[in-house]
Amino acid sequence: MPKSRNDLNDNAKKTSIGVLQACLTDSIDLYNGTRQAHWNVRGPNFRSLHLMFEEFYNSLATDIDEIAERLVQLGGTANGTSQSVASGTTLPPFPTDLHAGDKLLAAMLERYTAVAKSLREGIDTTDEAGDADTADLLTGISRNVDKAVWMMEATADR
């Protein structure tokens, strides 16, 4: 681990770095899937879904940057290459043959709820390790992901 003057104990740093890297990997994969949905959505709700997916990936871009920067602050190395994301994601592959808005919403909801769950687990893990700052960061990101889930669920219920 590269040196960091952050005064968290080494166990808290190592725990948080592991959690943050897992969240980074899944968030980048989720970002890529959201872009895929944004680019390829078709159907009667095209405009609203296209714009909603764009809002989501813009939010994810900011969150991804915050995760990566916290990881580095703790002395880790943020691994966000295509190869590391492909080999480390816990999300199922995003289907590239989807175009209908309802099918894309279902695929997006599956992935967003999985990321929301892992963020909440990361909050608990980093808090228990003594890293309140990382737990707080993940809490904010969890709220963003939960809001996206809510918006997609409300849209799907039409």
C-alpha positions as CSV (number, residue, x, y, z in Angstrom):
1,M,0.0,0.0,0.0
2,P,1.4,3.4,-0.9
3,K,2.1,5.7,2.1
4,S,-0.6,7.9,3.3
5,R,-0.5,10.3,6.3
6,N,-4.2,9.6,6.9
7,D,-4.3,8.6,10.6
8,L,-6.8,5.8,10.3
9,N,-5.3,2.5,11.5
10,D,-4.0,0.2,8.9
11,N,-6.8,-2.3,9.3
12,A,-9.4,0.4,8.7
13,K,-7.5,1.6,5.6
14,K,-7.2,-1.9,4.2
15,T,-10.8,-2.7,4.8
16,S,-12.0,0.6,3.3
17,I,-9.7,0.3,0.3
18,G,-11.1,-3.2,-0.5
19,V,-14.7,-2.0,-0.1
20,L,-14.1,1.1,-2.2
21,Q,-12.4,-0.8,-5.0
22,A,-15.4,-3.2,-5.1
23,C,-17.8,-0.2,-5.2
24,L,-15.7,1.5,-7.8
25,T,-15.6,-1.6,-10.1
26,D,-19.4,-2.1,-9.9
27,S,-20.1,1.6,-10.2
28,I,-18.1,1.8,-13.4
29,D,-19.8,-1.2,-14.8
30,L,-23.2,0.3,-13.8
31,Y,-22.1,3.6,-15.5
32,N,-21.3,1.7,-18.7
33,G,-24.6,-0.2,-18.6
34,T,-26.4,3.1,-18.1
35,R,-24.7,4.6,-21.1
36,Q,-25.7,1.5,-23.1
37,A,-29.3,2.0,-22.1
38,H,-29.2,5.7,-22.9
39,W,-27.8,5.2,-26.3
40,N,-30.1,2.4,-27.4
41,V,-33.5,3.0,-25.8
42,R,-36.4,3.0,-28.3
43,G,-40.1,3.2,-28.0
44,P,-42.9,5.5,-26.9
45,N,-41.1,6.7,-23.8
46,F,-37.8,7.3,-25.6
47,R,-37.3,10.9,-24.7
48,S,-38.0,10.6,-21.0
49,L,-36.0,7.4,-20.6
50,H,-33.1,8.8,-22.7
51,L,-32.9,11.9,-20.5
52,M,-33.4,10.0,-17.3
53,F,-30.6,7.6,-18.1
54,E,-28.3,10.5,-19.0
55,E,-29.1,12.1,-15.6
56,F,-28.2,8.8,-13.9
57,Y,-24.8,8.3,-15.7
58,N,-23.9,11.9,-15.0
59,S,-24.6,11.3,-11.3
60,L,-22.6,8.1,-11.4
61,A,-19.6,9.8,-13.0
62,T,-19.4,12.2,-10.0
63,D,-19.8,9.3,-7.5
64,I,-17.2,7.2,-9.3
65,D,-14.7,10.1,-9.0
66,E,-15.4,10.5,-5.3
67,I,-15.0,6.7,-4.6
68,A,-11.7,6.6,-6.6
69,E,-10.3,9.7,-4.8
70,R,-11.2,8.4,-1.4
71,L,-9.5,5.1,-2.2
72,V,-6.3,6.9,-3.2
73,Q,-6.5,9.2,-0.1
74,L,-6.3,6.1,2.0
75,G,-3.2,4.9,0.2
76,G,-4.7,2.6,-2.3
77,T,-4.6,2.6,-6.1
78,A,-7.9,3.1,-7.9
79,N,-8.2,0.4,-10.6
80,G,-10.8,1.5,-13.2
81,T,-9.4,0.0,-16.4
82,S,-11.7,-1.9,-18.7
83,Q,-9.8,-5.1,-17.9
84,S,-10.1,-4.6,-14.1
85,V,-13.8,-3.8,-14.3
86,A,-14.5,-6.7,-16.6
87,S,-12.7,-9.2,-14.3
88,G,-13.9,-7.7,-11.0
89,T,-17.6,-6.7,-11.4
90,T,-20.2,-8.5,-9.5
91,L,-23.0,-7.4,-11.9
92,P,-24.3,-9.6,-14.6
93,P,-23.3,-8.7,-18.2
94,F,-25.5,-6.0,-19.6
95,P,-27.6,-7.3,-22.5
96,T,-26.7,-5.5,-25.6
97,D,-29.7,-6.7,-27.6
98,L,-32.2,-4.6,-25.6
99,H,-33.9,-1.6,-27.0
100,A,-37.5,-1.5,-25.7
101,G,-37.8,1.0,-22.8
102,D,-39.5,-1.5,-20.4
103,K,-36.9,-4.1,-21.0
104,L,-34.1,-1.6,-20.4
105,L,-35.7,-0.4,-17.2
106,A,-35.9,-4.0,-15.9
107,A,-32.3,-4.6,-16.7
108,M,-31.3,-1.3,-15.1
109,L,-33.3,-1.9,-12.0
110,E,-31.7,-5.3,-11.5
111,R,-28.2,-3.7,-11.6
112,Y,-29.0,-0.6,-9.6
113,T,-30.6,-2.6,-6.8
114,A,-27.6,-4.8,-6.7
115,V,-25.2,-1.8,-6.4
116,A,-27.5,-0.3,-3.8
117,K,-27.2,-3.4,-1.7
118,S,-23.4,-3.6,-2.0
119,L,-23.2,0.1,-1.0
120,R,-25.2,-0.5,2.1
121,E,-23.0,-3.5,3.0
122,G,-19.9,-1.3,2.4
123,I,-21.3,1.4,4.7
124,D,-21.6,-1.2,7.5
125,T,-18.2,-2.7,6.8
126,T,-16.3,0.6,6.7
127,D,-18.2,1.9,9.8
128,E,-17.4,-1.2,11.8
129,A,-13.7,-0.9,10.7
130,G,-13.6,2.6,12.2
131,D,-13.7,4.7,8.9
132,A,-16.7,7.0,9.4
133,D,-15.6,9.2,6.5
134,T,-15.8,6.4,4.0
135,A,-19.1,5.2,5.5
136,D,-20.4,8.7,5.1
137,L,-19.2,8.9,1.5
138,L,-20.9,5.6,0.6
139,T,-24.1,6.8,2.4
140,G,-24.3,9.8,0.1
141,I,-23.8,7.6,-3.0
142,S,-26.3,5.1,-1.7
143,R,-28.9,7.9,-1.5
144,N,-28.2,8.7,-5.2
145,V,-28.5,5.1,-6.3
146,D,-31.7,4.6,-4.2
147,K,-33.2,7.8,-5.8
148,A,-32.4,6.3,-9.3
149,V,-34.1,3.0,-8.3
150,W,-37.2,5.0,-7.1
151,M,-37.3,7.0,-10.3
152,M,-37.1,3.8,-12.4
153,E,-39.7,2.0,-10.3
154,A,-42.1,5.0,-10.6
155,T,-41.5,5.1,-14.4
156,A,-42.0,1.3,-14.8
157,D,-45.3,1.4,-12.9
158,R,-47.1,3.4,-15.6
